[in-house]
């Protein structure tokens, strides 16, 4: 039988040893690492910038997809027709416009808008001739460019404005320049002779002093007002036009009592105000027409002029209602450079 004192001593030694080991282990254990602080919540401005970047990326992807579809529709037959229309000399503006309007190569859906845009009457009214050097400011997706390019290819010249396609990729203006470049490249038979004037909307400059017979500015004045650049652009047009050169204006028309700075945000401008501003820039009103008037347009839509076709900013909401109204009520004006 073991002696009680010996057992007690052994037990005590084991406990001390365990305690020492535990203490050594605790001493050797690394200190707990504090969790990194959570990143700060993005500011409203940062959230908006991220959303815009995401939207820009989606729009660029859609642009490329649409371009591939556009190129695919250009059959050898359509290219041959485009070349034939562009190579022909036209005795009158009406003959040229008729050929361009009747071409089968026009973008799907473009011909259906002739009823709202009255291109033949509009171009004839502002004095268009197929022998002119013409600047089309703000061609958008090319509805009028498609008509002007072949008419001017033989004896005239078409210049269109564009933002820089090689600008910063995170700026929406660069996307616009990329779209214009792809648009012109899809059909060299039609657009091969079109020249591009790269512009900065915030710093108006054309570098075309005295070279133009006509400037066409359709549905773009409100953008200049919103950007605070209207006077500067009118001065550029005046400088670029030859003496007696023509400025053709088509613009969404606001109610006569509207304040231009406010109605411009909705895409509309009052006619008398437009005439006063342009005449103050060194032009003389040579005529005005109701070719593109639309009395159905009440000019008080939720998303401004973009509520109406062809944009339909509300999507399917009340689409039939706005389709029945049609495109906007528009003034059509002709000015001569003094």
VMD Tcl script that draws the C-alpha trace (Angstrom):
set ca {
  {0.00 0.00 0.00}
  {1.36 3.38 -0.98}
  {1.99 5.96 1.65}
  {-0.62 8.71 1.76}
  {2.02 11.41 1.95}
  {3.69 10.15 -1.19}
  {0.36 10.12 -3.10}
  {-0.50 13.60 -1.96}
  {2.93 14.89 -2.96}
  {2.67 13.33 -6.41}
  {-0.76 14.82 -6.97}
  {0.42 18.20 -5.88}
  {3.41 18.00 -8.23}
  {1.18 17.07 -11.17}
  {-1.16 19.97 -10.48}
  {1.72 22.37 -10.30}
  {3.14 21.03 -13.53}
  {-0.22 21.37 -15.27}
  {-0.64 24.87 -13.98}
  {2.80 25.83 -15.18}
  {2.13 24.39 -18.63}
  {-1.14 26.22 -18.87}
  {0.48 29.43 -17.82}
  {3.31 28.94 -20.34}
  {0.80 28.22 -23.11}
  {-1.23 31.30 -22.33}
  {1.90 33.39 -22.24}
  {3.00 32.05 -25.61}
  {-0.42 32.48 -27.34}
  {-0.52 35.43 -29.76}
  {-2.61 38.40 -28.83}
  {-6.04 38.52 -30.46}
  {-6.02 40.52 -33.76}
  {-8.66 43.22 -33.90}
  {-11.07 42.92 -36.88}
  {-10.51 45.59 -39.56}
  {-13.09 48.36 -39.49}
  {-15.96 48.02 -41.93}
  {-15.54 50.11 -45.07}
  {-17.51 53.36 -44.96}
  {-20.89 53.44 -46.64}
  {-20.57 54.94 -50.17}
  {-21.78 58.49 -50.41}
  {-24.80 59.31 -52.60}
  {-22.41 60.78 -55.17}
  {-20.31 57.60 -55.20}
  {-23.41 55.44 -55.55}
  {-24.62 57.56 -58.45}
  {-21.22 57.36 -60.15}
  {-21.17 53.56 -59.76}
  {-24.68 53.28 -61.22}
  {-23.72 55.49 -64.16}
  {-20.60 53.40 -64.80}
  {-22.68 50.22 -64.78}
  {-25.22 51.75 -67.15}
  {-22.45 52.97 -69.45}
  {-20.96 49.48 -69.60}
  {-24.36 47.99 -70.46}
  {-24.97 50.64 -73.14}
  {-21.56 50.01 -74.70}
  {-22.27 46.27 -74.85}
  {-25.66 46.93 -76.45}
  {-24.06 49.32 -78.95}
  {-21.67 46.61 -80.10}
  {-24.47 44.05 -80.39}
  {-26.60 46.47 -82.38}
  {-23.66 47.29 -84.65}
  {-23.10 43.61 -85.42}
  {-26.77 43.29 -86.36}
  {-26.55 46.40 -88.57}
  {-23.53 45.05 -90.42}
  {-25.22 41.68 -90.88}
  {-28.24 43.22 -92.60}
  {-26.09 44.85 -95.30}
  {-26.43 42.30 -98.05}
  {-24.51 42.66 -101.34}
  {-27.76 43.88 -102.92}
  {-28.18 46.67 -100.37}
  {-24.55 47.71 -100.74}
  {-24.94 47.85 -104.52}
  {-28.03 50.03 -104.15}
  {-26.25 52.36 -101.72}
  {-23.37 52.77 -104.12}
  {-25.72 53.48 -107.04}
  {-27.64 56.16 -105.10}
  {-24.41 57.77 -103.87}
  {-22.74 57.75 -107.29}
  {-25.60 59.45 -109.08}
  {-25.74 63.16 -109.94}
  {-29.12 64.71 -109.18}
  {-30.49 67.66 -111.16}
  {-32.60 68.97 -108.27}
  {-32.89 68.63 -104.52}
  {-36.28 66.98 -104.94}
  {-34.85 64.27 -107.20}
  {-32.04 63.60 -104.72}
  {-34.40 63.47 -101.73}
  {-36.80 61.17 -103.56}
  {-34.00 58.71 -104.35}
  {-32.74 58.70 -100.76}
  {-36.21 58.31 -99.25}
  {-37.11 55.41 -101.52}
  {-33.95 53.38 -100.92}
  {-34.34 49.86 -99.53}
  {-31.14 50.10 -97.49}
  {-32.67 52.54 -94.99}
  {-32.55 51.42 -91.37}
  {-35.59 49.39 -90.29}
  {-38.22 51.75 -88.88}
  {-36.75 54.91 -90.40}
  {-39.22 55.16 -93.29}
  {-42.16 54.92 -90.88}
  {-41.03 58.19 -89.29}
  {-41.19 60.12 -92.55}
  {-44.83 60.89 -91.79}
  {-43.77 62.78 -88.65}
  {-40.53 64.34 -89.88}
  {-41.51 65.37 -93.42}
  {-37.92 65.26 -94.69}
  {-38.65 66.29 -98.27}
  {-40.69 69.35 -97.34}
  {-38.29 70.27 -94.52}
  {-35.13 70.10 -96.63}
  {-36.72 71.94 -99.53}
  {-38.00 74.66 -97.19}
  {-34.59 75.37 -95.64}
  {-33.01 75.56 -99.11}
  {-31.02 72.34 -99.29}
  {-29.17 71.58 -102.56}
  {-27.08 68.49 -103.40}
  {-24.16 70.73 -104.40}
  {-23.73 72.28 -100.96}
  {-21.19 71.78 -98.19}
  {-23.45 70.96 -95.25}
  {-22.78 70.57 -91.54}
  {-25.22 68.37 -89.65}
  {-24.91 69.22 -85.98}
  {-25.82 66.44 -83.56}
  {-26.68 63.58 -85.95}
  {-27.78 61.31 -83.10}
  {-28.29 57.81 -84.45}
  {-28.15 59.00 -88.05}
  {-31.76 59.36 -89.18}
  {-31.03 62.41 -91.34}
  {-27.41 61.39 -92.04}
  {-28.76 58.35 -93.87}
  {-30.57 60.71 -96.24}
  {-27.99 63.47 -96.53}
  {-24.91 61.32 -97.16}
  {-25.89 59.88 -100.57}
  {-27.43 63.15 -101.76}
  {-24.20 65.06 -101.15}
  {-21.71 62.32 -102.09}
  {-21.32 63.24 -105.77}
  {-21.26 67.04 -105.96}
  {-21.44 68.25 -102.38}
  {-19.99 67.46 -98.98}
  {-21.48 66.33 -95.69}
  {-19.76 67.01 -92.37}
  {-21.28 65.70 -89.15}
  {-20.33 66.57 -85.59}
  {-19.20 63.89 -83.18}
  {-17.65 63.61 -79.75}
  {-14.20 62.04 -79.58}
  {-14.39 58.24 -79.94}
  {-10.90 58.01 -78.41}
  {-11.77 59.98 -75.29}
  {-11.82 58.60 -71.73}
  {-13.75 55.29 -71.81}
  {-15.61 56.14 -68.59}
  {-17.23 59.24 -70.13}
  {-20.58 58.96 -71.88}
  {-19.50 61.42 -74.57}
  {-16.88 58.90 -75.69}
  {-19.61 56.31 -76.16}
  {-21.40 58.73 -78.46}
  {-18.26 59.15 -80.54}
  {-17.78 55.38 -80.71}
  {-21.36 54.94 -81.88}
  {-20.98 57.53 -84.64}
  {-17.72 55.94 -85.81}
  {-19.28 52.46 -86.01}
  {-22.32 53.89 -87.77}
  {-20.20 55.42 -90.53}
  {-18.03 52.33 -90.88}
  {-20.91 49.91 -91.37}
  {-21.54 51.03 -94.96}
  {-18.65 52.76 -96.73}
  {-20.72 52.70 -99.95}
  {-23.08 55.14 -98.26}
  {-20.94 57.00 -95.71}
  {-17.45 56.72 -97.14}
  {-17.28 60.43 -98.09}
  {-18.82 61.79 -94.88}
  {-16.38 63.90 -92.86}
  {-16.44 64.14 -89.08}
  {-15.90 67.29 -87.02}
  {-14.88 66.17 -83.53}
  {-16.27 68.62 -80.99}
  {-16.38 69.22 -77.25}
  {-19.86 70.28 -76.18}
  {-18.40 72.32 -73.33}
  {-15.92 74.19 -75.53}
  {-17.64 75.05 -78.85}
  {-15.22 75.07 -81.78}
  {-15.64 73.90 -85.38}
  {-12.51 75.19 -87.17}
  {-14.50 75.47 -90.40}
  {-14.34 79.23 -90.90}
  {-16.19 80.29 -94.05}
  {-16.44 76.76 -95.46}
  {-20.14 75.94 -95.11}
  {-23.16 76.64 -97.29}
  {-25.60 75.26 -94.75}
  {-25.83 74.23 -91.09}
  {-28.60 71.82 -90.13}
  {-29.56 71.83 -86.46}
  {-32.55 69.60 -85.87}
  {-33.94 69.08 -82.35}
  {-30.72 70.11 -80.65}
  {-31.13 73.69 -79.42}
  {-32.47 72.68 -76.01}
  {-29.26 70.75 -75.30}
  {-27.23 73.88 -75.95}
  {-29.46 75.88 -73.62}
  {-29.17 73.25 -70.90}
  {-25.41 73.21 -71.31}
  {-25.09 76.99 -71.27}
  {-23.40 76.97 -74.69}
  {-26.08 78.28 -77.07}
  {-24.52 81.68 -77.71}
  {-21.08 80.16 -78.27}
  {-22.42 77.60 -80.76}
  {-24.39 80.21 -82.68}
  {-21.20 82.25 -82.96}
  {-19.37 79.19 -84.30}
  {-22.07 78.53 -86.90}
  {-21.95 82.16 -88.00}
  {-18.18 81.97 -88.37}
  {-18.27 78.66 -90.27}
  {-20.92 79.73 -92.78}
  {-20.15 81.59 -95.97}
  {-21.84 84.99 -96.47}
  {-25.54 84.35 -97.13}
  {-25.08 80.81 -95.82}
  {-28.19 79.08 -94.45}
  {-29.05 77.85 -90.96}
  {-31.92 75.35 -90.83}
  {-33.62 74.84 -87.47}
  {-36.15 72.26 -86.36}
  {-36.91 72.37 -82.64}
  {-39.49 71.06 -80.18}
  {-41.76 74.04 -79.58}
  {-42.78 75.13 -76.08}
  {-45.82 77.17 -75.21}
  {-45.36 80.84 -76.10}
  {-45.40 81.84 -72.41}
  {-42.74 79.34 -71.37}
  {-39.41 80.40 -69.89}
  {-36.69 79.01 -72.13}
  {-34.31 77.96 -69.33}
  {-37.08 75.89 -67.73}
  {-38.78 74.47 -70.83}
  {-35.39 73.43 -72.25}
  {-35.11 70.86 -69.46}
  {-38.17 69.19 -70.98}
  {-36.77 69.46 -74.51}
  {-38.93 72.40 -75.61}
  {-38.18 76.06 -76.42}
  {-40.51 79.00 -77.18}
  {-40.37 80.00 -80.84}
  {-40.16 83.78 -80.41}
  {-37.27 83.35 -77.98}
  {-35.40 81.10 -80.43}
  {-35.80 83.60 -83.26}
  {-34.61 86.47 -81.06}
  {-31.52 84.56 -79.90}
  {-30.49 83.48 -83.40}
  {-31.03 86.90 -84.95}
  {-28.97 88.44 -82.15}
  {-26.12 86.14 -83.24}
  {-25.91 87.71 -86.71}
  {-28.62 85.86 -88.65}
  {-31.82 87.03 -90.30}
  {-35.03 85.02 -90.25}
  {-35.82 84.08 -93.85}
  {-38.93 82.01 -93.22}
  {-40.84 79.79 -90.85}
  {-43.05 76.84 -91.57}
  {-45.65 74.65 -89.87}
  {-44.46 71.55 -91.76}
  {-43.60 69.79 -88.50}
  {-46.34 71.22 -86.31}
  {-48.40 68.85 -84.14}
  {-51.38 70.43 -82.31}
  {-51.93 67.17 -80.40}
  {-48.75 67.77 -78.39}
  {-49.79 69.32 -75.04}
  {-46.13 69.80 -74.03}
  {-46.75 68.82 -70.39}
  {-45.66 65.19 -70.36}
  {-44.11 63.43 -67.31}
  {-40.73 62.96 -68.98}
  {-40.87 65.96 -71.27}
  {-40.59 65.48 -75.01}
  {-38.96 62.09 -74.44}
  {-42.32 60.75 -73.27}
  {-43.47 60.85 -76.89}
  {-42.34 58.63 -79.76}
  {-39.82 57.61 -80.80}
  {-38.29 57.51 -77.29}
  {-41.32 56.44 -75.18}
  {-39.49 57.20 -71.91}
  {-42.32 55.67 -69.86}
  {-42.01 52.33 -71.60}
  {-45.36 50.57 -71.85}
  {-47.10 52.98 -69.46}
  {-49.77 54.84 -71.48}
  {-47.87 53.91 -74.63}
  {-50.98 53.92 -76.83}
  {-51.88 57.38 -75.56}
  {-48.50 58.85 -76.50}
  {-48.32 56.93 -79.77}
  {-51.65 58.53 -80.71}
  {-50.15 61.99 -80.06}
  {-47.17 61.21 -82.29}
  {-43.87 63.06 -82.35}
  {-43.56 66.52 -80.82}
  {-44.89 69.84 -82.05}
  {-41.92 71.47 -83.77}
  {-41.03 74.83 -85.25}
  {-39.19 74.81 -88.59}
  {-37.11 77.92 -89.26}
  {-34.76 79.17 -91.98}
  {-32.10 81.80 -91.27}
  {-29.59 83.55 -93.49}
  {-26.16 84.58 -92.27}
  {-25.72 88.36 -92.46}
}
mol new
graphics top color blue
foreach p $ca { graphics top sphere $p radius 0.5 }
foreach p [lrange $ca 0 end-1] q [lrange $ca 1 end] { graphics top cylinder $p $q radius 0.2 }
display resetview
